[in-house]
Amino acid sequence: MIKYKKEKLSIFLKKQRFAVIATQGKNEIYTNLVTFLADKNSKKIYFPTSKKTKKFKNLSSNPIVSILIDNRVNKPKDIKNAIAVTVIGKSKETKDKKVNKKFLKKHPYLKEFVNSKDCVMIEIDVEKFIIVEKFQNVNIIKF
């Protein structure tokens, strides 16, 4: 993929606030809606979660994760206009307080949650992006 597409991806990730994350439990795949932050190189994605969640339990036992980030508006024109980005990567907990500050700049309404004692920030090391535009145009970026 050419550099322009990476820049386009970076802009897309900055604009979007929510993603659906899929984790693998013992007997099932589990999905959740999360807020997220991508780093400036789009090589890492961060999201907060409570240690009490099934999502955190799944990630603790199996760090492989898939995330779907899209910009659909639930209209028929989404077939031509929507972009869907699947992220494949490996997760781990990060204790880097700089990440929390950057995350809260994008999501200031989550300050109480992010600063709570049960909350942890998850870092995903991106292995690849699968980008689908205009319904069937597929591009892949691998790291």
VENQUI-V643226 format. One record per backbone hydrogen bond with DSSP energy under -0.5 kcal/mol. NH is the residue of the N-H (numbers start at 1). CO is the residue of the C=O. Records with the same first field share a line. If there is no record, write none. Layout:
# VENQUI-V643226
NH = CO + CO
This chain:
# VENQUI-V643226
5 = 2
6 = 2
7 = 3
8 = 4
9 = 5
10 = 6
11 = 7
12 = 8
13 = 9
14 = 10
15 = 11
16 = 12
19 = 34
20 = 68
21 = 19 + 32
22 = 66
23 = 30
25 = 23 + 28
30 = 23
32 = 21
34 = 19
36 = 17
37 = 46
39 = 44
42 = 39
45 = 124
46 = 37
47 = 122
49 = 120
51 = 118
53 = 50
57 = 53
58 = 54
59 = 55
60 = 56
61 = 57
62 = 58
65 = 89
66 = 22
67 = 87
68 = 20
69 = 67 + 85
71 = 83
78 = 75
79 = 76
80 = 77
81 = 77
82 = 78
84 = 132
85 = 69
86 = 84 + 130
87 = 67
88 = 128
89 = 65
90 = 125
91 = 63
92 = 123
94 = 121
97 = 95
99 = 96
100 = 96
101 = 97
102 = 98
103 = 99
104 = 100
105 = 101
106 = 102 + 103
107 = 103
110 = 107
111 = 108
114 = 110
115 = 111
116 = 113
119 = 116
120 = 49
121 = 94
122 = 47 + 120
123 = 92
124 = 45
125 = 90 + 123
126 = 43 + 124
127 = 88
128 = 88
129 = 141
130 = 86
131 = 129 + 139
132 = 84 + 130
133 = 131 + 137
134 = 82
136 = 134
137 = 133
138 = 136
139 = 131
141 = 129
143 = 127
